[in-house]
Amino acid sequence: MQDSAIKPHIIYTTSEARGFLKISESTIKRLLKRGVIKAYKVGGQYRIWGDEILRLVSPEIETEVYDVYKKIKDKTKKTIARW
């Protein structure tokens, strides 16, 4: 079972980060691709510092993340509407 405290100086996998953030695999991929979450690729897999996860859940970044989410959601709706 995963410890509920995010440690700033520990490196986490995307799976562990998803667990902390309670987001889907596709969402974390989008956040990584757009640079909202900074990560390092090691052997083809992303590694994320704990302080990066903590930064993401801070109130200052919440608005930025919501804006990215809203843009993705709106773009998806437009694409579906064209079908």
Protein Blocks (a to p, Z undefined) as FASTA:
>chain_A
ZZfbdcfkbccdfklmmmmnopafklmmmmmmnomagcddeehiacddfklmmmmmpmkl
mmmmmmmmmmmmmmmmmmmmmZZ
